[in-house]
Amino acid sequence: MKAIAAMGENGVIGNKGGLPWTSIKQDFKWFKEKTDGCIIIVGRVTFDSLPLLKNRTVNVLTNDIWNKMMIQNVEGNNGCRGRKFNYEMIVDYDQIDLDEMWVCGGKKIYELFLPLINEFYVTHVKGEYEGDTFMPPFEHLFQPPELIKEFDGHKIMKYSKLK
């Protein structure tokens, strides 16, 4: 399984259901390149904040029964195809190649899937930002990161699972 995220220097990944920083065009382009045509896994709050996502299947995880009922039919919502799953359904789903799935947030979803993530692509956003959601500790599960790309002081790092 792969994951993708962006976080500020202080580890912040979210603020009031959205990103703590203004849009970073190159990072959105990177996200699109990596996840295009793939299956992504997000929590309900992240799903609600997503822009139009074409050519992806979005699996939304939520603990809220009301939201489960609302998310059951996400066909056409934000232009993406989607299904609702719980953790066990995704992990045991024999028709899905877990290597082709992308974990895309938020915090609880990253925490839940960390044991299954083999590659973690993290955009380290330059600066510290106010926020209410922070990336859970993950570095101890991975080898030292490899610099993939750099733009405007931001760095995209690839973390590979410890062997």
C-alpha positions as CSV (number, residue, x, y, z in Angstrom):
1,M,0.0,0.0,0.0
2,K,1.1,3.6,-0.7
3,A,0.3,6.8,1.1
4,I,0.6,10.5,0.1
5,A,0.4,13.5,2.3
6,A,1.5,17.1,2.8
7,M,2.5,18.5,6.2
8,G,4.0,21.7,7.5
9,E,7.3,21.9,9.4
10,N,5.3,21.6,12.6
11,G,3.6,18.4,11.5
12,V,0.2,20.0,10.8
13,I,-1.9,18.5,8.0
14,G,-5.3,20.1,8.5
15,N,-7.2,23.0,9.8
16,K,-11.0,23.1,10.3
17,G,-11.6,20.4,7.7
18,G,-9.2,21.9,5.0
19,L,-5.6,22.5,4.3
20,P,-3.8,25.0,6.6
21,W,-1.9,26.7,3.8
22,T,-3.0,28.3,0.5
23,S,-3.1,26.0,-2.5
24,I,0.2,24.7,-3.7
25,K,-0.2,24.1,-7.5
26,Q,2.8,21.9,-7.9
27,D,1.7,19.7,-5.0
28,F,-1.8,19.2,-6.4
29,K,-0.2,18.3,-9.8
30,W,2.0,15.8,-8.0
31,F,-1.0,14.3,-6.2
32,K,-2.9,14.0,-9.4
33,E,0.1,12.3,-11.2
34,K,0.6,9.7,-8.4
35,T,-3.1,8.8,-7.8
36,D,-4.6,9.1,-11.3
37,G,-6.4,5.9,-12.2
38,C,-5.9,4.5,-8.7
39,I,-8.0,3.6,-5.7
40,I,-7.7,6.1,-2.9
41,I,-8.7,5.7,0.8
42,V,-9.8,8.7,2.7
43,G,-11.8,9.6,5.9
44,R,-15.1,11.3,5.7
45,V,-13.7,14.8,6.6
46,T,-11.0,14.5,4.0
47,F,-13.6,13.3,1.4
48,D,-15.8,16.4,2.2
49,S,-12.8,18.7,1.5
50,L,-11.7,17.1,-1.8
51,P,-11.9,19.0,-5.0
52,L,-13.1,17.4,-8.2
53,L,-11.3,14.1,-8.6
54,K,-11.6,12.4,-12.0
55,N,-10.4,9.0,-12.9
56,R,-10.1,7.6,-9.3
57,T,-12.2,5.3,-7.1
58,V,-12.6,6.8,-3.7
59,N,-13.1,4.6,-0.7
60,V,-14.5,6.6,2.2
61,L,-14.1,5.3,5.8
62,T,-16.3,6.7,8.5
63,N,-17.5,5.7,12.0
64,D,-20.6,7.8,11.8
65,I,-23.6,5.7,10.8
66,W,-25.4,8.8,9.4
67,N,-22.4,9.5,7.1
68,K,-22.2,5.9,6.1
69,M,-25.7,6.1,4.9
70,M,-25.0,9.4,3.0
71,I,-21.7,8.1,1.5
72,Q,-23.2,4.8,0.2
73,N,-24.0,6.5,-3.1
74,V,-21.1,8.8,-3.8
75,E,-21.3,8.1,-7.5
76,G,-20.9,11.5,-9.1
77,N,-20.1,13.2,-5.9
78,N,-17.1,15.5,-6.6
79,G,-16.8,13.7,-10.0
80,C,-15.4,10.5,-8.4
81,R,-16.5,7.0,-8.2
82,G,-16.7,5.7,-4.7
83,R,-17.7,3.1,-2.3
84,K,-17.8,3.0,1.5
85,F,-15.7,0.4,3.3
86,N,-14.6,-0.3,6.7
87,Y,-11.0,-1.3,7.5
88,E,-11.5,-5.0,7.5
89,M,-13.2,-4.9,4.1
90,I,-10.3,-3.1,2.5
91,V,-7.6,-5.3,4.1
92,D,-9.4,-8.5,3.2
93,Y,-10.8,-7.5,-0.1
94,D,-9.3,-10.1,-2.4
95,Q,-10.1,-8.3,-5.7
96,I,-7.9,-5.3,-4.9
97,D,-4.2,-5.2,-5.3
98,L,-3.2,-3.4,-2.1
99,D,-0.1,-2.1,-3.9
100,E,-2.4,0.0,-6.1
101,M,-4.2,1.6,-3.2
102,W,-3.3,5.1,-1.9
103,V,-4.0,6.2,1.6
104,C,-4.7,10.0,1.4
105,G,-5.8,11.0,4.9
106,G,-6.7,12.3,7.4
107,K,-4.9,11.6,10.6
108,K,-7.0,8.6,11.7
109,I,-6.8,7.0,8.3
110,Y,-3.0,7.3,8.3
111,E,-2.8,5.9,11.8
112,L,-5.1,2.9,10.8
113,F,-3.1,2.0,7.7
114,L,0.5,2.7,8.8
115,P,1.2,-1.0,9.3
116,L,0.3,-1.7,5.7
117,I,2.0,1.3,4.0
118,N,5.1,0.3,2.1
119,E,5.8,3.7,0.4
120,F,4.9,7.1,1.9
121,Y,5.2,10.2,-0.2
122,V,5.2,13.3,2.0
123,T,5.4,16.9,0.8
124,H,7.2,18.8,3.5
125,V,5.5,22.2,3.1
126,K,7.9,25.1,4.0
127,G,6.7,26.9,7.1
128,E,4.7,26.3,10.2
129,Y,1.0,26.7,10.1
130,E,-1.9,26.9,12.5
131,G,-4.0,23.7,12.5
132,D,-6.0,21.3,14.5
133,T,-4.9,18.0,12.8
134,F,-1.3,16.7,12.9
135,M,0.4,13.9,11.2
136,P,0.8,10.9,13.5
137,P,4.4,9.7,14.1
138,F,5.5,7.5,11.2
139,E,9.2,8.1,10.5
140,H,10.3,5.3,12.9
141,L,8.6,2.7,10.6
142,F,10.5,3.7,7.5
143,Q,14.1,4.0,6.2
144,P,15.6,7.5,6.0
145,P,13.7,9.4,3.3
146,E,14.8,10.0,-0.3
147,L,14.3,13.4,-1.9
148,I,12.1,13.0,-4.9
149,K,11.3,16.6,-5.9
150,E,11.8,20.2,-4.7
151,F,9.9,23.4,-5.6
152,D,9.5,26.8,-4.0
153,G,11.2,25.6,-0.8
154,H,8.8,22.6,-0.5
155,K,10.3,19.1,-0.6
156,I,8.6,15.8,-1.6
157,M,10.2,12.9,0.3
158,K,9.7,9.2,-0.3
159,Y,9.7,7.0,2.8
160,S,10.2,3.3,2.2
161,K,9.2,0.6,4.7
162,L,12.0,-0.7,7.0
163,K,13.2,-4.1,5.8
